[in-house]
Structure formats: C-alpha cells, structure tokens
Amino acid sequence: MILRVKGVEFSYENKKKILSDVNFELDKGSFLTILGPNGAGKSTLLNCITNLLKPTRGELWLKDQLMCGMDLKQVAKTIAYVPQVHIPTYEFTSLDFVVMGRSPHLGMFQKPTKADYDIAKAALVQLDSMELAEKPYTKLSGGERQLVTIARAIAQEAELIVFDEPTAYLDYGNQIRILKLIKTLTQRGYSVIMTTHSPDHAFLLGGKIGILDYHGGLQIGAAEEVLQEEVLARIYGTDVRVIYVKELGRSVCAASLAGFL
Ligand SMILES: Nc1ncnc2c1ncn2[C@@H]1O[C@H](COP(=O)(O)OP(=O)(O)OP(=O)(O)O)[C@@H](O)[C@H]1O
C-alpha cells in the first residue's frame, strides 16, 4: 500500500462539503482514474492527496506515515504532481525545468549537481524527448510541455505520480500518446492517480475508477462495474451509451445529441 485515504472530508471557507467520507487505498504499481463533473472536487481531492490542502476531517497515510505530520518536501519524495497547466515566468530550458524535479532531494541552498542533471537527462531519454532538452520551456507545444512535466516527475524519483487532467488541451493523437505513456509508467512500477473528463479514457486504461459526485462521495470500482449508463447520465446530465466493441476488447462511451437543447 502506497496511499491510504481514510474518511476524508474537505470544505473551503464557505463550509460547503466538497469531499465527504472519501475512502480508498492505492497499491504500488496500481492505477486510479477519477471522474466527476465540473466543480465536483477532483482538483481539491488531488490537492489533499499531495498535502497542498489539509482535510477538515479524516486521515491520509503515505506508506506507513500519517501525512499531516509531513512537510511538502517529505511528501514530494514519494508523490510527484503533474498539474494541468504550468507556465513559468522565466525562460528555463526544458532540461533546467526537469532538473527542478530534484528539489526535494537537495538541501536548502544546494544547487543541482552533475548527478542531478544526469538523472534529469535520463528522465528525458526515458520519454524519448531528449531533443527538447535545450528548447525554452515557454516555447514548447502543449504536448511537448506535458512530456517535459512528466519527465520532471520521473526525475523527482517519486513512487506515486498524480496527474490533473493530463490530456486537457492536447490533440487526439497526443491524448492517446500521453495515456499510453501513463500506462507504461504503471507497468514500470509507478502508482498513478489521474483525473479526466473522458469516461472513455477510463475504459481505455482499465484499473480502478473513482466517480466523485456533487455530494463529495467517491464511488470506487472496476471500469465495467462503475461506468454504467445510468451512473454516467446522472453524473454528466446527458444520455451516454456504453457499448462493448469486440475488435477493441473493451467498452466505449458514445453520446447522442437526440433530445438535446
Ligand atoms: N480556493 C477555493 N476557495 C473556495 N472554493 C473553492 C476553491 N477552489 C475550488 N473551490 C470550489 O470547490 C469546488 C470544487 O472545485 P474543484 O476545482 O476541486 O473541482 P473539479 O472537480 O476539479 O472541477 P473541474 O472539473 O471544473 O476542474 C467548486 O465549487 C469550486 O468553486
């Protein structure tokens, strides 16, 4: 077990409960996709998991340690966060950006060493992206930026990588490339949590699915078990068909515009 979320509740200042009694465990090398409508609380849950927000109730355990007693640097040695959009102000090269993943392993005023740069380069090589090393990070395309951000997570040498909508803003080909890469990461032993707005991505990746509803509850199960037509219709407020495609060996989601407007 790498992460245990136990009875977690969260409210912002306005007191509306965004997360309510959320419970799940994540094993090493396993995968959880979190779905839910806009504003349900997916990013809030990821922020609690990465210790950026403190739950109002409940406990988060990282391996066998309670997370509330850990600082961000300690947590970052185990969990890497790949946010949706990251636009730095300075013109770092991609390699300098990837090497920032080494910060949790450096002392307060310590600069990255040659060994840290070697780890950052190896992360870019792992993702077949070494040609991006000298490109300014601010000049990368959306897909390239996502690759470099994943390389930073790998350079961090974390065991759990948390992705907030990793396919947002990417074209169809890059969406599938990033999903393949995420699947490969789990095959290499990383644990992964990601959010998505596409139930089809959940079918494509397999693993466990969590559906967050507007009452803050997280329903967890296997894709085929959780992603039922009635559930999707309730969550997204629109008709969705779940169809098994023999050639693909999996179900797909298809929406219809009939009766819309
Ligand atoms: N800092 C904040 N202070 C107060 N309320 C907030 C804050 N951040 C988010 N919220 C509210 O909490 C709720 C959950 O937001 P969150 O961003 O976690 O949802 P989400 O499921 O990630 O949404 P989306 O799919 O649209 O990205 C929303 O109603 C949002 O307005």
The ligand as an ORCA input file, in Angstrom:
! r2SCAN-3c Opt
* xyz 0 1
  N      -9.746     28.119     -3.154
  C     -11.072     27.898     -3.168
  N     -11.879     28.542     -2.307
  C     -13.210     28.301     -2.289
  N     -13.832     27.429     -3.109
  C     -13.065     26.766     -3.991
  C     -11.641     26.942     -4.071
  N     -11.146     26.141     -5.037
  C     -12.209     25.474     -5.539
  N     -13.357     25.848     -4.915
  C     -14.701     25.317     -5.174
  O     -14.704     23.939     -4.800
  C     -15.491     23.186     -5.722
  C     -14.616     22.054     -6.289
  O     -13.604     22.645     -7.121
  P     -12.521     21.751     -7.870
  O     -11.649     22.663     -8.653
  O     -11.898     20.852     -6.881
  O     -13.464     20.895     -8.835
  P     -13.070     19.986    -10.102
  O     -13.914     18.760     -9.994
  O     -11.613     19.822    -10.190
  O     -13.600     20.927    -11.279
  P     -13.218     20.959    -12.842
  O     -13.585     19.627    -13.415
  O     -14.112     22.040    -13.359
  O     -11.744     21.278    -12.968
  C     -16.016     24.174     -6.766
  O     -17.314     24.556     -6.377
  C     -15.056     25.350     -6.647
  O     -15.712     26.552     -6.981
*
